[in-house]
């Protein structure tokens, strides 16, 4: 294989791998939302029918593989939406969320997960297999939430030394620089101090066994990161909370991109960028939309574009910071 030729397994998967959708269903108990609220330092939704903010479904309907079924990196060796790549390396690139109506604690929720697209691209650190997953949440016979996620896979040989590589997945664009613009240098709306305790609790709550979040030797020696890695969904949840503090309620649509890995040892500050300038996404150009940048030591780790349907400031199950 040369730099001009993608791995044969990537080409084969992109052309022929079309897994069947996977369905999961459960009644949403109150304790996962309460536990997540504690980790985010906000008040939890009401235990009896409280509305879940965007992306809080992250702590529900989790796959629970057996230890014997986990691979070297901690992820399951195989699964409905996992491409058949030996010793694959997986990263979370970003996603898009549409909340048609919130999910509520106590409801029976059905999630249907499918692969929407598979693409091969060449980035700064080598060949990438880009898989976009689509997760649809239904309750009471209605579509409630759409959640698309961009997952990046690398071959093992392309990972070492590439832990700080920027990941940006949108129509094959991996051009983000990971540097903050002057517009994103405003006063922080909130600060995330992620240490090893928080990473352990997030991994446990989301049943995420990826070793880059809790096994420092593996993260540095095998996957080439400078340290443990903060969970991408945790950064997205904090960016959504920052948008709530600006808009007065949680947004109805969110588009977020992870542009650089964040690590314990320094805070990630979330600040607003002007929402009235030209943008590079469908939400960014809407009147009343907001962009949030999450920066660690001057590096842009995540951008979150958020938009609201209807009158801003209306209550939609907003969760307020504790007094």
N, C-alpha and C positions, 0 to 999 in steps of 0.2 A: 504494500500500500504506500503511495506517495501523497504529498500534500495536495496534489490535484485530483486524487481519487478517494472518494469516501469509503469507509469500511464496507465490505460486501454485505455484512449483516444489517447495516443501516439501510442500504439500498433495498435489500430484500424486504425488510419490515415496512419501509415507506410505500413500497409497491403492493404488498400482498397482505399485510397484517391488518385485519379488520375484526377485532374481537366483538363478541356479542355483548349487549348491554347487561349491566349488573343491577339488581334491584335489592334494596334493603328497606325495612319498615320497622318502626317502633313507636311506642308512646313516649313523648318527651318528659322525663322526670325533672323536678326542679333542681336537684343537686348539681348537675354539671354547670348550669348557668350560674348558680350561686358560687361555685368554685372558680369559674372564670372571672366573675365580677370581683372576687377577692384578689385574684392575680392582677387585674387591671386597676384596682383601687377605685371601683365605682360601686354604686348600689345595685343589687341584683334585681331582675324583674320579679314581679309578684309570683309567689309560688303557685297560686291558683289562677291559671290562664294568662300570666304575664307574657308580653310580646318580646320576642328575641330580636335584638338589634342585628344589622347586617353582619354576616359572617360568624355570628355566634353559633350557627349550626355546626361550626368546626368541632365542637365538643360533643356532638351527637352522631348517632348512626356510624360509629367508628368500626372499621374492620378489626378483629381481634385474632390475629394469627397465633398459632402455637409456636413456642420457642424453636421447636425442631424444624419449622417451616421458614425460619428467618435466614437470610443470606449473610455474607460477610459484613456488609455495610449496615445490617440491622433491619433493612426492609425485607418483606417477604420475598422468597426466591422466585415465586411465580404468583400470578393473580390475574383477574379478568382484564384489568387495564394496564398491566405491566408488560412492556415489550420483552420478548424472549431474547435477551442479550446476556451472555455469560458475564458475571462480575461487573454488571453495569454500574455507572455512577450517576446519581440522580440529584437534580437541583430544582428548586421551585423558582419559576421565572416571573410569575405575576398572575393576574386574573381580572375578571369582570363579574360584577354582581348586579342583578336587577331584582328588586324587591317589589313584586306586584301587590303583595299583602304579607304582613309579618307572620312567621310561625309563632305558635303559642304553646307555652308549657301546658302539658296535659293532653295535647292533641296527638292523634295517631298520624304520623308523617311517613310518607312513602318517597324514597329517593331513587331515581333512575339515573345511572351513571353510564356514560358511553364515551368512546373516542370520537372526537369530531374531525380531527385532521392529524396527519403525520407528515413531517417535512424533514429534509436533510439540508443543513446549512453548514458553512464553514465560518468559524469565528476566530477571534484572536488566539484562542488556546487550542484550536484544532477543530475536528469535525463534530457536529452536534446533531442529535436526533431530537426534533422538537415535536412534542405530543401535546395537543390541546384536548383536554377532557371537558365534557359538559355534564353537569350534575343538575337535575331538575327535582325540585321538592314540591310535593303535592299534599294537600290536607283538605278534608271535607269536600273532596271532589273538585277542588280548584287548584290551579297552578299558583304557587305562592312565591317561590324563589328560583331564579336561574343563576347558576354559578359556573363560570368557565375558568379553567386553570391551564396555564402554560407550564409544562414540565420539560426540563432539559435533561437529556441523557448524553453521557460521554463514555467513550471507551476507557478502561482503566489506565492505559498508557498516556492518555491526554489529560489526566487529572492532576498528577503530582506536580507541584509548583504552580498550579493554576488556581489555587484557592481564592485568590483575590480578583479573579477575572470578572469583568462586568458581564451580566446576563441581561439581555433585553430581547424579548420575544414578541414581535408584532410584524407579521407579514415578512419574516426573514430579516428584520432590522435588529442588528446587535451593535448599534453605533453609539449608544449612550456612553458618556465619558466617566460617569461616577463622580463628577465634581459639581458643587453647588453653584448656582448663578447668584449674582448680587441680589436679585429679586427674592431669593429664597433665604436671605440672611436676616430676616426680620426676627423680632423677639419670639422665643419659643412659646407655643401654646401649651405643650406638655413635654415632659422629659421621661424617657424610659431608661432606667438603670437596671440592665439585665445582668445578673450575676449567675453563678453556677446553681444556686438554689432555685431561681426562677426558671432556668432552662430545664432543670430536672422536673419541676412541677408541671410545666407546660408539656413536656414529653409524656409524662404520666397521664395527664388529664386528656390529652388527645390521642393516647395510645400510639405515639410516634416513636418507634425504636431506632430511628436513624442515628448512628453512633456519633456523627459530627456534633450533636447537641450535648453529649454528656461524656464522651470518651476522648480526652484530650490527645492521648497518644495516637489513637486511630485518626482523629481529625487532622493532626499535623503530619504524621509520618506516612499515612496511606493516601489521604485525599488532598494533602498539600496546603491546608489552611494554616494561618498563623496562630490559630487557637480554636476554641469552641465557637460554634456558629449559632447566632440568634435565629430562632425560627422565623421563616418568611411570613406565615400567617399571623404571628404575634406582631410583627411590624405593621402588617396591614390593619389589624384590629386597632392598634394605637393610632394609625393614620385616620381611620374612620371615626374614632373617638374625638380626634382633633377637629375633624370636619363638623361633628355634632356641636362642639363648643362654639364654632363659628356660626353655623346655621340655625342653632336653637333646637334642632331635632336631628335624628339620624337621617342621612341621605337615602334616597330611593334607588340611586344608581351609583356604582363605584367602579372605577377603572384604575388598577394599581400595577406598578411595575417595580420589580426589584432590580436595582442597578449596581449594587455592590454588597458584599456580605458585611454584616455587623457582628461584632465580637464582644464578649464581656470585657470589662476593664475601663470603658469610657461610655458616657451616656449617649443616647440617641435623642436629639432634639427635633421636635416636630413643629414646623412653622409654616405660615401661609405664604403663598406666592400670589401676585395679582392675578385676578381671574378675568380681566378685561382685555388681555392681549391676545395675539395669535397663538393658537395651540396646535398640537400634533395628534389629537384624538377627538372622537365624536363628542365626548362630554366637555372637553376643555374649551370648546368654542361656544358653549351655551351661555346665555345670559344668566347670571346668578350662580354659576358653577364656581367651585373653589378648587385650587390645587394646594396640596399639602406636601412639603418636602421633609423627609426624615434624614437628618445628617449626623454623622459620627465623626468628630474631629475634622470637619470640613469636607468629608466625603459624603456625597449623596447616596444613601442606601436604598431609599424607596421614594417613589412619587405616587401620590394618591389623588386622583381627580374624582370629585364628588358632585352630584347634582340632585336637586329636589324637584318633585312633581307637586304642583299645587302651591298654595300659599306657604311661604317660609315661616317657621316658628310654630306651626301646628303640631300638636302632640301626636306622636306615633310610637308610643311605647318607649320614649326616651329614658335613658338611665343617667341619673345625675351623679356627679362626684359626691362622696360623703362630706358632710359638714365638718 
